[in-house]
Amino acid sequence: MDSRDFLPEYRNISNKLKKRFLRRPNVADASENFRQLGKRLEDSDEPQYAGFCYLATGRCEKTVGNSCAEIEATTQAARCFLRAESVHQKLKTPTFEENLSAAIAGYKQAAKLEEEMGRPNAASALFIELGDELFDLDRPAEALFYYDQALKRESGSICDTIFILRKICDCHLALGDHHNALKEFTKLGDFCVENDPCQHYHQLLASIEIFRVLLLLIIQPSKQSTSPNLIQVLDKYKWEDLDDCKEQETCPFLDSITFMLLQSIVQAVQVNDADSLLYLEDEISPSLNKQQKSLLAIVVTREVKK
């Protein structure tokens, strides 16, 4: 179905909503017709036109006071507009980003309605979904804003809070904002420790430890401008904290091999040993994810150039 088939049918359904003498419009019937038209347009790979139909469905449901159906239709419209924007992005066709603007407006409206109905967690989920879509469209700065909005509305769920904080960290990493990334990873780590009596998050805490060490190596903060807790993160890996007479205390979240490799990297940076760093980069690589490898590459490149 193309726009030539879509527009006449859309107008015909809209005409059903016009007030007639001594006769009320059948809003429920029009709403269902718009929904069916939107579904057919989706099946025909016309997400932009389907979005307009779902918006019309939402307006009909609002008229009859059906808030749940209005939220559902508005959210579906937003998803359709995002799908249309993704097509433009993949094909690299010129666009004024009108579909993206319509999608963001739809998500925000649906989230507002969820809050008005006393469901902040549902509003948070919508902001997370919007943030994910924006992140996939290579818009981490915009995604970060909506993740923050989701975090503000999250109430009580430890898992969801950790999930959102981790996404906020990803946005800062994608933006190259290492200082705020370190701040958010520290916040995430502290939250996990405080809310993990059964030690379910050891694997996540191990990843956070690696991120924090690598970010500290990149930033190289002075002791005067950095909190003692962050200084201690890096200090336990340095030469001056090694005591030949005592067994070195390792990080409780890291296995011994990863800890020793990370410790060797910190010490190689201390003494500007670029050759050792190149070797250690290959050795620790299987234990790192893509983001951590990128951070380590920044450290190694800088040291090699010295």
CORZICOR-V28644 format. One record per residue. N is the residue number from 1. RES is the residue in three letters. PSI is psi in degrees with one decimal (none if undefined). Layout:
n=N res=RES psi=PSI
n=N res=RES psi=PSI
This chain:
n=1 res=MET psi=129.3
n=2 res=ASP psi=-175.6
n=3 res=SER psi=-29.1
n=4 res=ARG psi=-33.5
n=5 res=ASP psi=-31.4
n=6 res=PHE psi=-46.0
n=7 res=LEU psi=-45.6
n=8 res=PRO psi=-40.8
n=9 res=GLU psi=-38.1
n=10 res=TYR psi=-43.4
n=11 res=ARG psi=-39.9
n=12 res=ASN psi=-40.5
n=13 res=ILE psi=-41.0
n=14 res=SER psi=-34.6
n=15 res=ASN psi=-25.3
n=16 res=LYS psi=-20.2
n=17 res=LEU psi=-5.5
n=18 res=LYS psi=139.6
n=19 res=LYS psi=132.8
n=20 res=ARG psi=159.3
n=21 res=PHE psi=122.5
n=22 res=LEU psi=29.8
n=23 res=ARG psi=124.6
n=24 res=ARG psi=144.8
n=25 res=PRO psi=146.4
n=26 res=ASN psi=87.1
n=27 res=VAL psi=-40.4
n=28 res=ALA psi=-41.2
n=29 res=ASP psi=-42.0
n=30 res=ALA psi=-39.8
n=31 res=SER psi=-44.9
n=32 res=GLU psi=-38.4
n=33 res=ASN psi=-43.4
n=34 res=PHE psi=-40.6
n=35 res=ARG psi=-44.0
n=36 res=GLN psi=-39.1
n=37 res=LEU psi=-41.9
n=38 res=GLY psi=-40.9
n=39 res=LYS psi=-41.8
n=40 res=ARG psi=-38.0
n=41 res=LEU psi=-36.4
n=42 res=GLU psi=-44.7
n=43 res=ASP psi=-24.3
n=44 res=SER psi=12.7
n=45 res=ASP psi=44.7
n=46 res=GLU psi=65.4
n=47 res=PRO psi=-30.7
n=48 res=GLN psi=-47.3
n=49 res=TYR psi=-35.9
n=50 res=ALA psi=-37.1
n=51 res=GLY psi=-42.6
n=52 res=PHE psi=-37.1
n=53 res=CYS psi=-41.6
n=54 res=TYR psi=-33.2
n=55 res=LEU psi=-41.1
n=56 res=ALA psi=-38.6
n=57 res=THR psi=-43.3
n=58 res=GLY psi=-41.2
n=59 res=ARG psi=-38.4
n=60 res=CYS psi=-44.0
n=61 res=GLU psi=-34.2
n=62 res=LYS psi=-37.4
n=63 res=THR psi=-38.0
n=64 res=VAL psi=3.3
n=65 res=GLY psi=23.2
n=66 res=ASN psi=86.2
n=67 res=SER psi=-38.0
n=68 res=CYS psi=-44.8
n=69 res=ALA psi=-33.7
n=70 res=GLU psi=-43.4
n=71 res=ILE psi=-44.2
n=72 res=GLU psi=-46.1
n=73 res=ALA psi=-41.2
n=74 res=THR psi=-41.5
n=75 res=THR psi=-42.3
n=76 res=GLN psi=-38.6
n=77 res=ALA psi=-44.2
n=78 res=ALA psi=-41.4
n=79 res=ARG psi=-37.4
n=80 res=CYS psi=-43.8
n=81 res=PHE psi=-38.1
n=82 res=LEU psi=-38.6
n=83 res=ARG psi=-39.4
n=84 res=ALA psi=-39.8
n=85 res=GLU psi=-38.3
n=86 res=SER psi=-37.0
n=87 res=VAL psi=-44.3
n=88 res=HIS psi=-40.8
n=89 res=GLN psi=-42.5
n=90 res=LYS psi=-38.0
n=91 res=LEU psi=-9.8
n=92 res=LYS psi=40.3
n=93 res=THR psi=151.2
n=94 res=PRO psi=140.3
n=95 res=THR psi=148.6
n=96 res=PHE psi=7.9
n=97 res=GLU psi=30.8
n=98 res=GLU psi=-32.2
n=99 res=ASN psi=-39.8
n=100 res=LEU psi=-43.1
n=101 res=SER psi=-40.9
n=102 res=ALA psi=-37.7
n=103 res=ALA psi=-46.5
n=104 res=ILE psi=-43.8
n=105 res=ALA psi=-38.7
n=106 res=GLY psi=-45.2
n=107 res=TYR psi=-43.4
n=108 res=LYS psi=-39.8
n=109 res=GLN psi=-43.6
n=110 res=ALA psi=-40.2
n=111 res=ALA psi=-39.7
n=112 res=LYS psi=-42.3
n=113 res=LEU psi=-38.6
n=114 res=GLU psi=-41.8
n=115 res=GLU psi=-40.4
n=116 res=GLU psi=-26.7
n=117 res=MET psi=4.5
n=118 res=GLY psi=30.4
n=119 res=ARG psi=72.7
n=120 res=PRO psi=-31.1
n=121 res=ASN psi=-35.9
n=122 res=ALA psi=-37.9
n=123 res=ALA psi=-40.2
n=124 res=SER psi=-42.2
n=125 res=ALA psi=-37.6
n=126 res=LEU psi=-40.2
n=127 res=PHE psi=-35.3
n=128 res=ILE psi=-45.0
n=129 res=GLU psi=-43.5
n=130 res=LEU psi=-42.8
n=131 res=GLY psi=-42.0
n=132 res=ASP psi=-43.1
n=133 res=GLU psi=-41.9
n=134 res=LEU psi=-38.0
n=135 res=PHE psi=-41.6
n=136 res=ASP psi=-26.8
n=137 res=LEU psi=13.2
n=138 res=ASP psi=44.4
n=139 res=ARG psi=64.7
n=140 res=PRO psi=-30.9
n=141 res=ALA psi=-42.8
n=142 res=GLU psi=-38.4
n=143 res=ALA psi=-39.2
n=144 res=LEU psi=-41.2
n=145 res=PHE psi=-43.2
n=146 res=TYR psi=-27.9
n=147 res=TYR psi=-39.1
n=148 res=ASP psi=-40.6
n=149 res=GLN psi=-39.0
n=150 res=ALA psi=-41.2
n=151 res=LEU psi=-37.6
n=152 res=LYS psi=-29.6
n=153 res=ARG psi=-7.6
n=154 res=GLU psi=130.0
n=155 res=SER psi=107.4
n=156 res=GLY psi=-23.1
n=157 res=SER psi=114.5
n=158 res=ILE psi=-45.1
n=159 res=CYS psi=-44.3
n=160 res=ASP psi=-38.5
n=161 res=THR psi=-44.5
n=162 res=ILE psi=-41.6
n=163 res=PHE psi=-44.9
n=164 res=ILE psi=-43.3
n=165 res=LEU psi=-37.0
n=166 res=ARG psi=-37.3
n=167 res=LYS psi=-35.9
n=168 res=ILE psi=-41.5
n=169 res=CYS psi=-42.6
n=170 res=ASP psi=-38.8
n=171 res=CYS psi=-44.8
n=172 res=HIS psi=-38.1
n=173 res=LEU psi=-42.4
n=174 res=ALA psi=-31.5
n=175 res=LEU psi=-8.9
n=176 res=GLY psi=18.5
n=177 res=ASP psi=82.5
n=178 res=HIS psi=-34.1
n=179 res=HIS psi=-49.3
n=180 res=ASN psi=-29.9
n=181 res=ALA psi=-44.5
n=182 res=LEU psi=-42.0
n=183 res=LYS psi=-44.6
n=184 res=GLU psi=-36.2
n=185 res=PHE psi=-37.6
n=186 res=THR psi=-43.2
n=187 res=LYS psi=-43.1
n=188 res=LEU psi=-43.8
n=189 res=GLY psi=-44.1
n=190 res=ASP psi=-40.6
n=191 res=PHE psi=-40.7
n=192 res=CYS psi=-43.7
n=193 res=VAL psi=-40.8
n=194 res=GLU psi=-25.5
n=195 res=ASN psi=30.2
n=196 res=ASP psi=63.2
n=197 res=PRO psi=-25.7
n=198 res=CYS psi=5.7
n=199 res=GLN psi=47.5
n=200 res=HIS psi=-17.0
n=201 res=TYR psi=27.2
n=202 res=HIS psi=-39.4
n=203 res=GLN psi=-41.1
n=204 res=LEU psi=-41.2
n=205 res=LEU psi=-33.1
n=206 res=ALA psi=-43.5
n=207 res=SER psi=-40.9
n=208 res=ILE psi=-40.2
n=209 res=GLU psi=-43.8
n=210 res=ILE psi=-45.4
n=211 res=PHE psi=-45.6
n=212 res=ARG psi=-40.5
n=213 res=VAL psi=-45.6
n=214 res=LEU psi=-40.4
n=215 res=LEU psi=-37.5
n=216 res=LEU psi=-36.0
n=217 res=LEU psi=-34.5
n=218 res=ILE psi=-47.0
n=219 res=ILE psi=-37.9
n=220 res=GLN psi=61.0
n=221 res=PRO psi=152.8
n=222 res=SER psi=154.2
n=223 res=LYS psi=-25.1
n=224 res=GLN psi=-30.1
n=225 res=SER psi=9.9
n=226 res=THR psi=143.8
n=227 res=SER psi=147.6
n=228 res=PRO psi=-35.3
n=229 res=ASN psi=-39.7
n=230 res=LEU psi=-37.7
n=231 res=ILE psi=-39.4
n=232 res=GLN psi=-30.2
n=233 res=VAL psi=-45.1
n=234 res=LEU psi=-31.5
n=235 res=ASP psi=-33.6
n=236 res=LYS psi=-8.7
n=237 res=TYR psi=-8.1
n=238 res=LYS psi=164.3
n=239 res=TRP psi=-45.9
n=240 res=GLU psi=-14.6
n=241 res=ASP psi=0.5
n=242 res=LEU psi=132.6
n=243 res=ASP psi=112.4
n=244 res=ASP psi=-21.5
n=245 res=CYS psi=-11.1
n=246 res=LYS psi=153.7
n=247 res=GLU psi=130.1
n=248 res=GLN psi=131.4
n=249 res=GLU psi=128.7
n=250 res=THR psi=169.6
n=251 res=CYS psi=130.2
n=252 res=PRO psi=-15.7
n=253 res=PHE psi=-15.4
n=254 res=LEU psi=144.0
n=255 res=ASP psi=160.6
n=256 res=SER psi=-37.1
n=257 res=ILE psi=-46.3
n=258 res=THR psi=-40.2
n=259 res=PHE psi=-46.1
n=260 res=MET psi=-38.1
n=261 res=LEU psi=-42.1
n=262 res=LEU psi=-39.6
n=263 res=GLN psi=-40.8
n=264 res=SER psi=-35.1
n=265 res=ILE psi=-45.5
n=266 res=VAL psi=-43.8
n=267 res=GLN psi=-33.6
n=268 res=ALA psi=-36.5
n=269 res=VAL psi=-37.7
n=270 res=GLN psi=-42.4
n=271 res=VAL psi=8.3
n=272 res=ASN psi=44.7
n=273 res=ASP psi=87.9
n=274 res=ALA psi=-37.4
n=275 res=ASP psi=-43.7
n=276 res=SER psi=-37.9
n=277 res=LEU psi=-42.5
n=278 res=LEU psi=-39.9
n=279 res=TYR psi=-46.2
n=280 res=LEU psi=-31.9
n=281 res=GLU psi=-42.2
n=282 res=ASP psi=-35.7
n=283 res=GLU psi=-40.2
n=284 res=ILE psi=-11.7
n=285 res=SER psi=-42.3
n=286 res=PRO psi=-20.6
n=287 res=SER psi=-2.9
n=288 res=LEU psi=151.0
n=289 res=ASN psi=-179.7
n=290 res=LYS psi=-43.3
n=291 res=GLN psi=-42.2
n=292 res=GLN psi=-37.8
n=293 res=LYS psi=-38.5
n=294 res=SER psi=-41.1
n=295 res=LEU psi=-42.8
n=296 res=LEU psi=-36.9
n=297 res=ALA psi=-35.2
n=298 res=ILE psi=-43.8
n=299 res=VAL psi=-48.1
n=300 res=VAL psi=-44.4
n=301 res=THR psi=-43.2
n=302 res=ARG psi=-43.7
n=303 res=GLU psi=-36.0
n=304 res=VAL psi=-35.2
n=305 res=LYS psi=-13.5
n=306 res=LYS psi=none
